Amino acid sequence: MTTSTSSSRFSRFSKAECVLVVITMIWGGTFLLVQHAMTVSGPMFFVGLRFAAAALMVGLFSFRTLRDLTLFELKAGCFIGVAIMFGYGLQTIGLQTILSSQSAFITALYVPFVPLLQWLVLGRRPGLMPSIGIMLAFAGLMLLTGPAGASLNFSPGEIATLIGAIAIAAEIILISAYAGQVDVRRVTVVQLATASVLSFLLVVPMGEALPGFSWLLLFSAVGLGLTSAVIQVAMNWAQKSVSPTRATLIYAGEPVWAGVVGRIAGERFPPIAMVGAALIVVAVIVSEMKTRGRKAVELSDELEQERQS
């Protein structure tokens, strides 16, 4: 009986891992897709269209619950939506001038940026492993951007992507801050809709011309929007049986897959940049690791919460 149960658990766990790997591969390939879409659209219009499609998709499945939307949930969704708009908007702007694989590795810095941002804004000092991850991340960034990075003379596209990674880190912190206080489906619809509306509002100030009809634009924006909604559902299902640490290890492969897709498409990194890219992946993994003491504290907190509930 024990052997049968263990085998069953392993099977479910293995399937969930496979789902996360496929998700990571797909997400890594979207950087090149967005870059190609920039040939027929301005960045803010594209981001607006992308998140409009995602909001509609999630809204269709959450329509009944939206009637119970509270003012607090509306505020939470708007705040998160602003962070999403800046994060993906700046990332898309950066993709106009830098390699898609380079964009993916710089964007991955949002993981070590989370504890750094919590320290700078909230005064929560990062632990040992996040601190090591932050140092590795900046070393990797300088190597990834080449000689210009060593002198902190980043290109406009690199700067936009770097600020976008900080905005995505802020998004994660905001989501964590509101978690447990809001209905996830309602807030998700609000945040996606907010990101879409704000992006469309920035089209004129950014000097973008409205694009003509293009199948590439339609497929890219709508496809990415629908993919975002499906991936979110799949992640929620898979992470019920996959530990956060193991999930992070799988997600760390996202920029790697973006690099593979970019290389197939003809993108090439100099050797020193490849070392920097590898350091960023290591930084992502290290940032999510916990020392034994930290694990014990978190386990104690979880047990206390279960006892109280």
C-alpha positions in Angstrom: 0.0 0.0 0.0 2.8 2.4 0.9 4.7 1.6 -2.3 1.6 2.2 -4.4 0.9 5.5 -2.6 4.4 6.7 -3.1 4.4 5.7 -6.8 1.1 7.6 -7.3 2.4 10.7 -5.6 5.6 10.6 -7.7 3.5 10.2 -10.8 1.4 13.3 -10.1 4.5 15.3 -9.0 6.3 14.3 -12.2 3.3 15.4 -14.4 3.1 18.8 -12.6 6.9 19.3 -13.2 6.5 18.6 -16.9 3.7 21.2 -17.1 5.9 23.8 -15.5 8.8 22.9 -17.8 6.5 23.3 -20.9 5.2 26.6 -19.5 8.8 27.9 -19.0 9.7 26.9 -22.5 6.7 28.7 -24.0 7.3 31.8 -21.9 11.0 31.9 -22.9 10.0 31.9 -26.5 7.6 34.8 -26.2 10.5 37.3 -26.0 11.4 36.7 -29.6 7.7 36.8 -30.6 7.2 40.2 -29.0 10.4 41.5 -30.7 9.0 40.5 -34.1 5.7 42.1 -33.3 7.5 45.4 -32.7 8.1 45.6 -36.5 4.4 46.2 -37.0 3.3 48.0 -33.8 4.5 50.5 -31.2 5.3 49.0 -27.8 2.5 50.5 -25.7 -0.2 49.7 -28.2 1.0 46.1 -28.3 1.1 45.9 -24.5 -2.4 47.4 -24.3 -3.8 44.9 -26.8 -2.0 42.0 -25.1 -3.4 42.7 -21.7 -6.9 43.5 -23.1 -7.1 40.0 -24.5 -5.9 38.5 -21.2 -8.4 40.6 -19.2 -11.3 39.5 -21.5 -10.3 35.9 -21.2 -10.0 35.9 -17.4 -13.1 38.1 -17.2 -15.2 35.6 -19.0 -14.4 32.9 -16.4 -14.8 35.4 -13.5 -17.9 37.3 -14.7 -20.2 36.2 -11.8 -17.7 37.0 -9.1 -17.0 40.5 -10.5 -20.4 41.7 -9.1 -18.9 41.4 -5.6 -15.9 43.6 -6.4 -15.0 45.7 -3.4 -13.3 49.1 -3.3 -10.3 47.6 -1.6 -10.0 45.0 -4.4 -10.3 47.7 -7.0 -7.5 49.7 -5.4 -5.3 46.6 -5.1 -5.9 45.7 -8.8 -5.1 49.2 -9.9 -1.9 49.4 -8.0 -0.7 46.0 -9.3 -1.9 47.0 -12.8 0.3 50.1 -12.8 3.3 47.9 -11.9 2.4 45.5 -14.7 2.1 48.3 -17.2 5.6 49.7 -16.3 7.1 46.3 -16.2 5.9 44.9 -19.5 5.8 48.2 -21.2 9.5 49.0 -20.5 10.4 45.4 -21.3 8.7 45.8 -24.7 10.3 49.2 -25.3 13.7 47.6 -24.6 13.0 44.8 -27.1 13.1 47.3 -29.9 16.9 47.7 -29.5 18.3 44.7 -27.7 18.4 40.9 -28.3 15.4 39.0 -27.2 17.6 36.6 -25.2 19.4 39.5 -23.6 16.0 41.0 -22.6 15.0 37.7 -21.0 18.2 37.5 -18.8 17.9 41.1 -17.7 14.2 40.6 -16.9 15.0 37.5 -14.8 16.8 39.9 -12.4 13.3 40.6 -10.9 13.9 37.6 -8.6 16.9 39.0 -6.7 15.4 42.5 -7.0 12.4 41.5 -4.8 14.5 41.2 -1.6 16.5 44.3 -2.6 13.4 46.4 -3.1 11.9 45.1 0.2 15.0 46.3 1.9 15.1 49.8 0.2 11.4 50.5 0.5 10.1 48.5 3.5 13.3 48.2 5.5 13.3 44.4 5.5 17.0 43.4 5.3 17.5 40.4 3.0 18.9 37.2 4.4 22.2 35.6 3.5 21.2 33.7 0.3 19.2 36.7 -1.2 22.1 38.9 -0.5 24.5 36.6 -2.3 21.9 36.4 -5.1 21.8 40.2 -5.4 25.6 40.4 -5.7 25.7 37.6 -8.3 22.9 39.3 -10.2 24.7 42.6 -10.6 28.0 40.9 -11.5 26.1 38.9 -14.2 24.4 42.1 -15.5 27.7 43.8 -16.0 29.2 40.9 -17.9 26.0 40.4 -19.9 26.0 44.0 -21.2 29.7 43.8 -22.1 32.3 46.5 -21.7 29.6 49.2 -21.4 28.2 47.4 -18.4 31.5 47.4 -16.6 31.5 51.2 -16.7 27.7 51.3 -15.9 27.1 52.9 -19.3 24.1 50.8 -20.3 22.2 51.3 -23.6 18.7 52.9 -23.5 17.2 49.4 -24.3 19.1 47.8 -21.4 18.1 50.6 -19.0 14.4 50.3 -20.0 14.5 46.5 -19.5 16.3 46.9 -16.1 13.7 49.4 -14.8 11.0 47.0 -16.1 12.5 44.2 -14.1 12.3 46.4 -11.0 8.7 47.2 -11.8 7.9 43.4 -12.1 9.6 42.9 -8.7 7.3 45.6 -7.3 4.3 43.8 -8.8 5.3 40.6 -7.0 5.7 42.5 -3.7 2.2 44.1 -4.2 0.6 40.8 -5.0 2.1 39.3 -1.8 1.0 42.3 0.2 -2.6 41.9 -0.9 -2.7 38.1 -0.9 -5.3 36.6 1.4 -7.2 39.9 1.6 -8.8 39.8 -1.9 -10.5 37.5 -4.3 -7.7 36.5 -6.8 -10.0 36.3 -9.8 -11.5 39.7 -9.4 -8.2 41.4 -8.7 -6.6 39.6 -11.7 -9.3 41.1 -14.0 -8.8 44.6 -12.6 -5.0 44.5 -12.8 -5.0 43.2 -16.4 -7.6 45.8 -17.4 -5.7 48.5 -15.7 -2.5 47.6 -17.4 -4.3 47.5 -20.8 -6.1 50.9 -20.3 -2.9 52.7 -19.1 -0.9 51.3 -22.0 -3.4 52.5 -24.5 -3.5 55.9 -22.9 0.3 56.2 -23.3 0.2 55.5 -27.1 -0.2 59.2 -28.0 2.2 60.7 -25.4 4.8 58.2 -26.6 4.4 59.4 -30.1 3.2 56.0 -31.5 1.3 55.8 -34.7 -1.7 53.5 -34.6 -0.7 50.3 -36.6 -2.7 49.0 -39.5 -4.2 45.5 -39.5 -1.6 42.8 -39.3 -2.0 39.1 -38.8 1.4 39.1 -37.0 0.1 41.8 -34.5 -3.2 40.1 -34.0 -1.6 36.6 -33.5 1.1 38.0 -31.2 -1.0 40.2 -29.0 -4.1 38.1 -28.7 -2.1 34.9 -28.6 0.1 36.2 -25.8 -3.0 37.4 -23.9 -4.7 34.1 -24.1 -1.5 32.2 -23.3 -1.0 34.4 -20.2 -4.4 33.4 -18.9 -3.9 29.7 -19.6 -0.4 29.7 -18.2 -1.7 31.3 -15.0 -4.3 28.6 -14.5 -1.7 25.8 -15.3 0.8 27.3 -12.8 -1.9 27.4 -10.0 -2.7 23.8 -10.7 0.9 22.5 -10.9 2.2 24.4 -7.9 -0.2 22.6 -5.7 2.1 19.6 -5.8 5.5 21.2 -6.7 7.4 22.9 -3.9 8.2 26.7 -4.3 11.9 25.9 -4.4 11.7 23.3 -7.1 9.3 25.5 -9.1 11.8 28.3 -8.9 14.5 26.0 -10.2 12.3 25.3 -13.2 11.3 28.9 -13.7 15.0 29.9 -13.7 15.2 28.1 -17.1 13.0 30.8 -18.7 15.8 33.0 -19.9 17.8 29.9 -20.9 15.0 28.8 -23.2 14.8 32.4 -24.5 18.5 32.1 -25.3 18.0 28.8 -27.1 15.2 30.2 -29.2 17.2 33.4 -29.9 20.2 31.4 -30.9 18.1 29.3 -33.3 16.9 32.6 -34.7 20.5 33.8 -35.3 21.2 35.8 -32.1 24.7 35.4 -30.8 26.2 36.2 -27.4 30.0 36.9 -26.9 31.6 34.5 -24.5 31.8 37.0 -21.6 28.1 37.8 -22.0 27.3 34.0 -21.8 29.2 33.9 -18.5 27.1 36.9 -17.3 23.9 35.1 -18.4 24.9 32.0 -16.4 25.6 34.2 -13.3 22.1 35.7 -13.6 20.5 32.2 -13.7 22.6 31.2 -10.6 21.5 34.4 -8.9 17.8 33.6 -9.5 18.3 30.1 -8.0 20.4 31.3 -5.0 18.0 34.1 -4.2 15.2 31.6 -3.6 17.3 29.3 -1.5 16.9 29.3 2.3 19.4 28.5 5.1 18.4 25.8 7.6 17.6 28.5 10.2 15.2 30.3 7.8 13.5 27.0 6.8 13.0 26.2 10.5 11.4 29.6 11.2 9.1 29.3 8.1 8.0 25.8 9.1 7.3 27.0 12.7 5.2 29.9 11.3 3.2 27.5 9.0 2.5 25.1 12.0 1.4 28.0 14.1 -1.0 29.2 11.4 -2.4 25.7 11.0 -2.9 25.4 14.8 -4.7 28.8 14.9 -7.0 27.9 12.0 
